[in-house]
Amino acid sequence: MGKELFKDYVPQMLVYDAAVDGSDEHKIRDEHLSTKENLLEKIRKAKAAAKGNQTVFRQNIRTENEEK
Protein backbone atom coordinates (compact mmCIF):
# COMPACT_ATOMS: atom_id res chain seq x y z
CA MET A 1 0.00 0.00 0.00
CA GLY A 2 2.84 2.43 0.85
CA LYS A 3 4.53 2.17 -2.54
CA GLU A 4 1.25 2.69 -4.38
CA LEU A 5 0.47 5.76 -2.30
CA PHE A 6 3.68 7.57 -3.26
CA LYS A 7 4.25 6.26 -6.78
CA ASP A 8 3.66 9.71 -8.39
CA TYR A 9 5.53 11.66 -5.71
CA VAL A 10 8.40 13.83 -6.91
CA PRO A 11 10.51 15.41 -4.13
CA GLN A 12 11.01 19.15 -4.37
CA MET A 13 13.37 21.49 -2.59
CA LEU A 14 11.64 23.90 -0.26
CA VAL A 15 13.15 27.34 0.02
CA TYR A 16 12.39 29.64 2.95
CA ASP A 17 11.03 32.97 1.82
CA ALA A 18 10.41 35.43 4.64
CA ALA A 19 7.83 37.36 2.63
CA VAL A 20 5.77 34.23 1.96
CA ASP A 21 6.48 32.04 4.96
CA GLY A 22 6.05 34.60 7.65
CA SER A 23 7.83 36.04 10.56
CA ASP A 24 11.24 36.54 12.05
CA GLU A 25 10.57 34.15 14.95
CA HIS A 26 13.94 32.49 14.51
CA LYS A 27 15.64 35.86 15.07
CA ILE A 28 13.52 36.51 18.18
CA ARG A 29 14.46 33.09 19.56
CA ASP A 30 18.17 33.77 19.06
CA GLU A 31 17.76 37.11 20.79
CA HIS A 32 15.99 35.48 23.75
CA LEU A 33 18.68 32.83 24.05
CA SER A 34 21.50 35.36 24.02
CA THR A 35 19.65 37.52 26.58
CA LYS A 36 19.16 34.47 28.79
CA GLU A 37 22.84 33.56 28.48
CA ASN A 38 23.88 37.10 29.44
CA LEU A 39 21.53 37.16 32.44
CA LEU A 40 22.76 33.78 33.67
CA GLU A 41 26.35 34.98 33.46
CA LYS A 42 25.42 38.15 35.36
CA ILE A 43 23.73 36.07 38.09
CA ARG A 44 26.76 33.76 38.35
CA LYS A 45 29.06 36.74 38.80
CA ALA A 46 26.75 38.34 41.38
CA LYS A 47 26.58 35.11 43.39
CA ALA A 48 30.36 34.73 43.28
CA ALA A 49 30.80 38.35 44.41
CA ALA A 50 28.29 37.91 47.23
CA LYS A 51 30.01 34.75 48.37
CA GLY A 52 33.38 36.46 48.37
CA ASN A 53 36.55 34.49 48.86
CA GLN A 54 35.20 32.20 51.55
CA THR A 55 37.08 29.03 52.07
CA VAL A 56 35.26 26.24 53.81
CA PHE A 57 37.37 23.85 55.80
CA ARG A 58 35.72 20.54 56.47
CA GLN A 59 36.94 17.60 58.43
CA ASN A 60 37.33 14.25 56.79
CA ILE A 61 34.22 12.15 56.77
CA ARG A 62 34.54 9.23 59.16
CA THR A 63 33.56 5.83 57.94
CA GLU A 64 32.98 2.70 59.93
CA ASN A 65 35.52 0.78 57.91
CA GLU A 66 38.27 3.24 58.62
CA GLU A 67 41.28 1.77 60.45
CA LYS A 68 42.37 3.55 63.59
Secondary structure, DSSP 4 states (H G I P E B T S, - for coil): -HHHHTTT---------HHHH---HHHHHHHHHHHHHHHHHHHHHHHHHHHTT-----PPPP-TT---
